[in-house]
Amino acid sequence: MKIGAVEYAGTLVDPKAPFPGDLPQVAFAGRSNVGKSSLINVLLRRTQKKLAHVSSTPGKTQALNFYRVNDAFFLVDLPGFGFAQAPAAVREGWKSLIEGYMGRPDGPRAVVFLLDIRRNPSEEDVQMLAYLAQVGTPTLVVLTKVDKLTWSRRSRDIPAMVEKLGLDPDQVLPFSSKTGEGRDDLLAAIESLLD
């Protein structure tokens, strides 16, 4: 898939609100500071004029942000979850927003779920993957920040992560926002999920 026209299409803070159009949706989910905004900007080739706000402060995305891609689908940036310093009411609001959106019959066609390869999956990561499997949403797991690992550590840690989470190796992709590694594979996987 080649990325052409990309535009911000809208933000929702209420999971029951109408979507900004009828295109299929691919949701991007993951813990706070997993590199979701950076990945989205690299994926959509928006590294100079960023679409998704990148911050060193976890929990910046607090709504559903819709980006229209090639007039073919919406990329939906979900709030990061698991930021321990956020007040309990804020964390509960993020959870309700994500679950409300994911549970809609007209919700995402697929989910790209991001995990930092350097960190063990949290209980929330495991719960989210189990939820996605339970509701039958096709899910692709992207292991971010792979550029931070040596090749020997990657060859050990990627299979270990796949096994730990009980995933099919075909549903896991390594990605680096710094080098662009995995970008073409991720675009091809998204195109396949949308077919």
Buried (B, 14 or more C-beta within 10 A) or exposed (E): BEEEEBEEBBBBEEBEEEBBEEBEBBBBBBBBBBBBBBBBBBBBBBEEEEBBEBEEEBBBBBBBBBBBBEEEBBBBBBBBBBBEEBEEEBBEBBBEBBEBBBEEEEBBBBBBBBBBBEBEBEEEBEEBBEBBEEEEBBBBBBBBBBBEBEEEEBEEBBEEBBEEBEBEEEBBBBBBBEEBBBBEBBBEBBBEBBE
